[in-house]
Each structure stands twice: as structure tokens, then as C-alpha cells.
Amino acid sequence: MKEPVELEAGKLLGLKPYRIFVYSMENLDNKDKKKLLSALYGYSTKKKVGKKEYSYTYHGIKDVQKLGKNSLLVPEISAKEVEILLKSYKVKYRSIRVWVED
């Protein structure tokens, strides 16, 4: 007799694990708010030196989606990176694990 195979319900339904982060930046000054948002979402800069133009793009944390003011949807594989970033700025946050259809 064969043993039953254990499968996660999410995989059977075609769902992927994500986290919703809700955070508050009320204790940050404007400079730190800008740094945090740039680290989360990324930014790009252009600089002209003489006739040459240099551009730099930082993409932020992979696959972060803004849900609304102070809320994010993050794949589970990137959640730890977001937690570390929020803790480094001493931002109050909550996270909720959700399953999202692929």
C-alpha cells in the first residue's frame, strides 16, 4: 500500500505565498522617509558631466507592490528583506501572510 503524498493546499490551488505589510512612518523625518521609500521601490538618477550623460537605476526590493498608503504586497521570498529594512529604520509594522493567485 502506498503512503499518501503530502502537498500544500496552496500549490494544489495554484496559489503563491505573499505577505501584506502595513507600516507607519510617523516617527521618521522627511529625509529618512525618502531613503526608506527609495530602498523599497527603487529610484533612478541622471547626471551630465561635460558632454556625457550618466544614469543609474536602483530597482529596490524585487516584486514589491504598493497596495495603498503605507501598505505593501511582497512575495514571501522577499519578506525577510522588507522586515530587515523596516526594522533598520525603526518603523512600526504588521505583516499578514496571504495566498495570492498566480
Sine and cosine of phi, psi and omega as CSV:
sin_phi,cos_phi,sin_psi,cos_psi,sin_omega,cos_omega
0.00,0.00,0.73,-0.69,-0.03,-1.00
-0.99,0.15,0.54,-0.84,0.08,-1.00
-0.98,0.22,0.59,-0.81,0.05,-1.00
-0.92,0.38,0.60,-0.80,0.01,-1.00
-1.00,0.03,0.78,-0.63,0.02,-1.00
-1.00,0.05,0.83,-0.56,0.06,-1.00
-0.79,-0.62,0.55,-0.83,0.06,-1.00
-0.96,0.29,0.61,-0.79,0.00,-1.00
-0.88,0.48,-0.60,0.80,0.00,-1.00
-0.87,0.50,-0.66,0.75,0.01,-1.00
-0.92,0.39,-0.63,0.78,0.02,-1.00
-0.90,0.44,-0.57,0.82,-0.03,-1.00
-1.00,-0.01,-0.03,1.00,-0.01,-1.00
0.97,0.23,0.54,0.84,-0.02,-1.00
-0.96,-0.29,0.47,-0.88,0.04,-1.00
-0.86,-0.51,0.56,-0.83,-0.01,-1.00
-0.97,0.23,0.73,-0.68,0.05,-1.00
-0.71,-0.70,0.16,-0.99,0.13,-0.99
-0.77,-0.64,0.64,-0.77,0.16,-0.99
-0.98,-0.19,0.82,-0.57,0.07,-1.00
-0.95,-0.30,0.76,-0.65,0.13,-0.99
-0.88,-0.48,0.83,-0.56,-0.12,-0.99
-0.71,-0.70,0.29,-0.96,0.01,-1.00
-0.80,-0.60,0.79,-0.61,0.02,-1.00
-0.96,-0.28,0.38,0.92,-0.08,-1.00
-0.90,0.44,-0.43,0.90,-0.02,-1.00
-1.00,0.03,0.02,1.00,-0.04,-1.00
-0.99,-0.17,0.57,-0.82,0.15,-0.99
-0.99,0.15,0.15,-0.99,-0.09,-1.00
-0.87,0.50,-0.60,0.80,0.00,-1.00
-0.89,0.46,-0.72,0.69,0.00,-1.00
-0.95,0.32,-0.55,0.84,0.08,-1.00
-0.87,0.49,-0.71,0.70,0.00,-1.00
-0.89,0.46,-0.68,0.74,0.02,-1.00
-0.88,0.48,-0.70,0.71,-0.01,-1.00
-0.90,0.44,-0.74,0.67,-0.01,-1.00
-0.90,0.43,-0.60,0.80,0.06,-1.00
-0.91,0.42,-0.63,0.77,0.02,-1.00
-0.93,0.37,-0.58,0.81,0.00,-1.00
-0.96,0.29,-0.79,0.62,-0.16,-0.99
-0.99,-0.17,-0.30,0.95,-0.04,-1.00
1.00,-0.06,0.11,-0.99,0.01,-1.00
-0.30,-0.96,0.21,-0.98,0.10,-1.00
-0.64,-0.76,0.54,-0.84,0.01,-1.00
-0.75,-0.67,0.44,-0.90,0.09,-1.00
-0.76,-0.65,0.64,-0.77,-0.02,-1.00
-0.67,-0.74,0.72,-0.69,0.01,-1.00
-0.94,-0.33,0.82,-0.57,0.04,-1.00
-0.83,-0.56,0.95,-0.32,-0.07,-1.00
0.91,0.42,-0.82,-0.57,0.02,-1.00
-0.99,-0.10,-0.10,1.00,-0.02,-1.00
-1.00,-0.07,0.58,-0.81,0.07,-1.00
-0.88,-0.48,0.78,-0.62,-0.01,-1.00
-0.93,-0.37,0.68,-0.73,0.07,-1.00
-0.79,-0.62,0.55,-0.83,0.00,-1.00
-0.72,-0.69,0.71,-0.71,0.04,-1.00
-0.79,-0.61,0.79,-0.61,0.13,-0.99
-0.93,-0.36,0.83,-0.55,-0.15,-0.99
-1.00,0.08,-0.13,0.99,-0.01,-1.00
0.97,0.24,-0.29,-0.96,-0.01,-1.00
-0.98,0.17,0.71,-0.71,-0.12,-0.99
-0.88,0.48,0.75,-0.66,0.13,-0.99
0.88,0.47,0.48,0.88,0.10,-1.00
-0.98,0.21,0.79,-0.62,0.02,-1.00
-0.88,-0.47,0.77,-0.64,0.02,-1.00
-0.99,0.15,0.82,-0.57,0.01,-1.00
-1.00,-0.03,-0.55,0.84,-0.04,-1.00
-0.04,-1.00,-0.21,-0.98,0.01,-1.00
-0.89,0.45,0.86,-0.51,0.05,-1.00
0.88,0.47,0.55,0.83,0.10,-0.99
-0.61,-0.79,0.62,-0.78,-0.09,-1.00
-0.74,-0.67,0.47,-0.88,0.19,-0.98
-0.91,-0.42,0.86,-0.51,-0.13,-0.99
-0.77,-0.64,0.70,-0.71,0.11,-0.99
-0.87,0.49,0.55,-0.84,-0.04,-1.00
-0.82,0.57,-0.56,0.83,-0.03,-1.00
-0.93,0.36,-0.36,0.93,0.02,-1.00
-0.98,-0.21,-0.05,1.00,-0.11,-0.99
-0.89,0.45,-0.65,0.76,-0.02,-1.00
-0.89,0.46,-0.64,0.77,0.02,-1.00
-0.89,0.45,-0.64,0.77,0.04,-1.00
-0.92,0.39,-0.68,0.73,0.03,-1.00
-0.86,0.52,-0.71,0.70,0.00,-1.00
-0.88,0.47,-0.68,0.74,0.00,-1.00
-0.90,0.44,-0.72,0.69,0.00,-1.00
-0.90,0.43,-0.64,0.76,0.04,-1.00
-0.91,0.41,-0.58,0.81,-0.02,-1.00
-0.91,0.41,-0.46,0.89,0.05,-1.00
-0.99,-0.11,0.08,1.00,0.00,-1.00
0.83,0.56,0.69,0.73,0.01,-1.00
-1.00,-0.02,0.71,-0.71,0.07,-1.00
-0.97,0.23,0.72,-0.70,-0.01,-1.00
-0.48,-0.88,0.30,-0.95,0.16,-0.99
-0.75,-0.66,0.52,-0.86,0.08,-1.00
-0.76,-0.65,0.58,-0.81,-0.01,-1.00
-0.79,-0.61,0.78,-0.63,0.02,-1.00
-0.99,0.11,0.77,-0.64,0.01,-1.00
-0.73,-0.68,0.31,-0.95,0.09,-1.00
-0.92,-0.40,0.77,-0.63,-0.08,-1.00
-0.86,-0.50,0.64,-0.77,0.03,-1.00
-0.92,0.39,0.68,-0.73,-0.04,-1.00
-0.96,0.28,0.00,0.00,0.00,0.00
